[in-house]
């Protein structure tokens, strides 16, 4: 998992819960990296699981809820770091519908060894998008947070239904419909 995911996560934890919480997480989590991350480095997903699990224990907030807020935070990172990227899309459906064939292609150019989820488009119209998220990491709530902020960025409202297609959450159906 790319280091930017860790550095931004710890920044979010500091913003929401304070530096003491970051210290607590680093001390209580099993981190082969010792919690020393660089944005361009690559680290084990197990470290993120350890950090999330310990944040859940410390705060009582469900891991899916933590990932949702983190996904929303991460959109601001994309917006700040790559503003020209967002200008390529006419609306949120255009942007979300291009995750697999455009956005992930660009991410791989920046981070060649990134392991990304897949998004299979099942249906796409001007006001509706159905896609299947697949990832062994089961971070669909992170994706949901990114989607929430995508709609906010384009000043549109939508209903996003999430249906887990298996118990692990490694395969999830997102059904998105524009609100009138």
C-alpha positions as a printed NumPy array, in Angstrom:
array([[  0.   ,   0.   ,   0.   ],
       [  1.387,   3.408,  -0.964],
       [  2.785,   5.599,   1.775],
       [  0.555,   8.556,   0.939],
       [ -2.36 ,   6.488,   2.23 ],
       [ -0.578,   6.167,   5.596],
       [  0.707,   9.729,   5.853],
       [ -2.712,  11.179,   5.07 ],
       [ -4.397,   8.771,   7.469],
       [ -2.153,   9.886,  10.314],
       [ -2.738,  13.535,   9.359],
       [ -6.486,  12.922,   9.568],
       [ -6.147,  11.191,  12.945],
       [ -4.145,  14.147,  14.247],
       [ -6.722,  16.632,  12.91 ],
       [ -9.711,  14.751,  14.367],
       [ -8.301,  13.245,  17.565],
       [ -5.017,  15.006,  18.328],
       [ -1.326,  14.171,  18.3  ],
       [ -1.659,  12.032,  21.442],
       [ -3.952,   9.673,  19.529],
       [ -1.381,   9.375,  16.73 ],
       [  1.263,   8.498,  19.338],
       [ -1.081,   5.965,  20.954],
       [ -1.812,   4.315,  17.593],
       [  1.86 ,   4.127,  16.653],
       [  2.747,   2.677,  20.065],
       [ -0.07 ,   0.097,  20.135],
       [ -0.022,  -1.051,  16.51 ],
       [  2.167,  -3.734,  15.018],
       [  4.159,  -1.723,  12.487],
       [  7.244,  -3.222,  10.858],
       [  7.916,   0.298,   9.517],
       [  7.746,   1.644,  13.099],
       [  5.188,   4.125,  11.79 ],
       [  7.762,   5.967,   9.691],
       [  6.105,   6.558,   6.323],
       [  7.007,   8.492,   3.202],
       [  4.348,   9.376,   0.655],
       [  6.117,   7.462,  -2.131],
       [  7.094,   4.416,  -0.064],
       [  5.248,   1.101,  -0.091],
       [  4.076,  -0.554,   3.117],
       [  2.147,  -3.623,   4.14 ],
       [ -1.627,  -3.411,   4.174],
       [ -1.417,  -5.216,   7.518],
       [ -0.054,  -1.986,   8.989],
       [ -3.168,  -0.088,   7.894],
       [ -5.35 ,  -2.821,   9.369],
       [ -3.451,  -2.529,  12.644],
       [ -3.825,   1.264,  12.706],
       [ -7.542,   1.105,  11.885],
       [ -8.183,  -1.65 ,  14.428],
       [ -6.453,   0.308,  17.166],
       [ -8.231,   3.548,  16.242],
       [-11.503,   1.634,  16.439],
       [-10.542,   0.343,  19.914],
       [ -9.544,   3.817,  21.115],
       [-12.562,   5.693,  19.733],
       [-15.339,   3.093,  19.517],
       [-16.009,   4.244,  15.941],
       [-16.697,   1.391,  13.492],
       [-13.904,   0.724,  10.992],
       [-16.254,   1.28 ,   8.031],
       [-17.183,   4.693,   9.484],
       [-13.504,   5.553,   9.97 ],
       [-12.797,   4.569,   6.354],
       [-15.735,   6.648,   5.11 ],
       [-14.408,   9.789,   6.819],
       [-10.911,   8.97 ,   5.609],
       [-12.142,   8.634,   2.008],
       [-13.821,  12.033,   2.298],
       [-10.572,  13.487,   3.651],
       [ -8.531,  11.868,   0.89 ],
       [-10.633,  13.565,  -1.787],
       [ -9.375,  16.908,  -0.452],
       [ -5.817,  15.63 ,  -0.933],
       [ -6.569,  14.798,  -4.569],
       [ -8.275,  18.163,  -5.068],
       [ -5.335,  20.053,  -3.565],
       [ -2.548,  18.027,  -5.193],
       [ -4.095,  17.446,  -8.628],
       [ -6.647,  20.221,  -9.28 ],
       [ -6.149,  20.002, -13.053],
       [ -7.106,  16.351, -12.933],
       [-10.621,  17.136, -11.719],
       [-11.123,  19.614, -14.562],
       [-11.139,  16.722, -17.042],
       [-14.619,  15.633, -15.992],
       [-17.969,  17.264, -16.761],
       [-19.873,  15.768, -13.82 ],
       [-19.553,  13.186, -11.029],
       [-21.015,  10.378, -13.131],
       [-18.425,  11.031, -15.822],
       [-15.664,  10.984, -13.223],
       [-16.797,   7.902, -11.311],
       [-17.517,   6.024, -14.526],
       [-13.912,   6.547, -15.58 ],
       [-12.259,   5.137, -12.446],
       [-11.024,   1.916, -14.008],
       [-10.043,   3.083, -17.495],
       [ -8.797,   6.588, -16.759],
       [ -8.271,   7.455, -13.09 ],
       [ -6.488,   4.241, -12.146],
       [ -4.334,   4.499, -15.281],
       [ -3.191,   7.939, -14.1  ],
       [ -2.591,   6.681, -10.542],
       [ -0.381,   3.892, -11.883],
       [  1.682,   6.48 , -13.773],
       [  2.386,   8.247, -10.471],
       [  2.633,   5.1  ,  -8.312],
       [  3.615,   2.204, -10.638],
       [  3.45 ,  -0.461,  -7.937],
       [  0.103,   0.623,  -6.465],
       [ -2.393,  -2.187,  -5.892],
       [ -5.766,  -0.737,  -6.78 ],
       [ -9.285,  -2.125,  -6.483],
       [-11.262,  -2.791,  -9.632],
       [-14.527,  -1.098, -10.551],
       [-16.646,  -2.886, -13.136],
       [-19.302,  -0.656, -14.662],
       [-22.586,  -2.561, -14.843],
       [-24.746,   0.366, -15.957],
       [-24.072,   4.009, -16.728],
       [-26.416,   6.76 , -17.829],
       [-26.427,  10.521, -17.277],
       [-28.147,  10.094, -13.897],
       [-27.323,   6.57 , -12.814],
       [-24.225,   4.47 , -12.261],
       [-24.002,   0.887, -11.05 ],
       [-20.579,  -0.581, -10.47 ],
       [-18.982,  -3.522,  -8.735],
       [-16.016,  -2.819,  -6.484],
       [-13.608,  -5.708,  -5.973],
       [-10.614,  -5.672,  -3.65 ],
       [ -9.084,  -8.108,  -1.183],
       [ -8.655,  -5.116,   1.13 ],
       [-12.393,  -4.507,   1.623],
       [-11.997,  -0.716,   1.799],
       [-15.274,   0.007,   0.019],
       [-16.206,   2.586,   2.671],
       [-13.088,   4.546,   1.728],
       [-14.38 ,   4.49 ,  -1.867],
       [-17.797,   5.6  ,  -0.654],
       [-16.197,   8.594,   1.065],
       [-14.419,   9.537,  -2.17 ],
       [-17.741,   9.239,  -4.015],
       [-19.504,  11.472,  -1.48 ],
       [-16.942,  14.212,  -1.997],
       [-16.979,  13.746,  -5.779],
       [-20.669,  14.665,  -5.819],
       [-20.062,  17.55 ,  -3.437],
       [-17.246,  18.831,  -5.676],
       [-19.617,  18.966,  -8.639],
       [-22.401,  20.514,  -6.526],
       [-24.702,  17.582,  -7.154],
       [-26.628,  15.36 ,  -4.811],
       [-27.039,  11.64 ,  -5.217],
       [-28.22 ,   8.557,  -3.426],
       [-25.476,   5.96 ,  -3.097],
       [-26.658,   2.479,  -2.154],
       [-24.035,  -0.007,  -1.013],
       [-24.7  ,  -3.731,  -1.228],
       [-22.068,  -6.165,   0.021],
       [-21.957,  -9.097,  -2.369],
       [-20.028, -11.224,   0.117],
       [-19.564, -11.296,   3.892],
       [-16.002,  -9.972,   3.759],
       [-16.907,  -6.833,   1.815],
       [-14.32 ,  -7.616,  -0.833],
       [-17.005,  -7.382,  -3.504],
       [-19.521,  -4.56 ,  -3.246],
       [-22.172,  -3.164,  -5.564],
       [-22.544,   0.615,  -5.647],
       [-25.845,   1.858,  -7.11 ],
       [-25.742,   5.607,  -7.562],
       [-28.679,   7.735,  -8.64 ],
       [-28.795,  11.5  ,  -9.028],
       [-31.236,  13.227,  -6.709],
       [-33.695,  15.468,  -8.519]])
